Amino acid sequence: MFRNLQIYRLPNGISATPEELADQLAKAAFRPSGPNDRFSHGWIEPRAGTGLVYSQEKQRILCFQSEDKILPSSYVH
């Protein structure tokens, strides 16, 4: 299911609601790299249709995506 999974535990005292957190993450949402971009990264929905923060009970799931373009060896001199 996951190719690369890293789990982090946030410290107690973070009081942002899932909606507030999603609003902040939306500022850095993932956009696919353009034809002249070497890479792109940003936040995506962890589960389709849930928004940028999937929340259940006291758990929050976030998903960060990165995209690196790899040039074929014929392009590298």
N, C-alpha and C positions, 0 to 999 in steps of 0.2 A: 504494500500500500504506500509506504513512504520510501523514497530513495535516500533522503538525507533528513533526519529528524534530530532536533536539539530541543531539549526541554529545560526551561528556566523557571525557577520559583521566584516570584517577586516578593519583596519584603512587605510585612504587614504595614498598614497605615496608608496604602494607596487607595484613595477614596473615589476615584473616577468611576462613574457609572459606565456600563458598556456603551451607551449612546454617546457619552462624552469622549470616551476612548476612540470610538469609531470615527467621530468627527475629526479628531486629531490625526488619526491614521490616514484619513481620506486626503489630507494635504500631501501625502507621500505615497499615493496609490500607484501600483505597477502599471506601466505603459510599455508595450512591446518596443524594442529598439527599432529605430528607423534605419534606412539604408546606409547612413553614414555613421551610425553609432556603433561603438565596439561592445557596449554592454548596456544593460538596463536593470533596474531593481526597484522594488516597492512592495507594498502590502496588497494581498489578494484575499478573496473570501476563502475561509478554511473549509467551508461547505456551501455548495451552491444554494443561493437564495437566502443566506443568513446574514449578509452584510460582512463588513470587515472584522467583526468580533462575534464569535460564536460563544454564547454564554449559557451555562447550565449550572444551577445552584451557585456555588461560590467559585466555579471554574471559568476561566476565560481562555479561549483558544484563538490564537492569531497565526497568520501564515504570511511569511515573507518570501517573495520569489525573486530570483536573479536570473538573468539571461546573458550569457557571454557568447559572442560570435567567434567562431574558430575558422580561420582562413585555411583553405586547402593548401597543401604544400606547394602546388604549382604557382600560387600567388606570392609565396615568400621567396625572396632572392637571397 
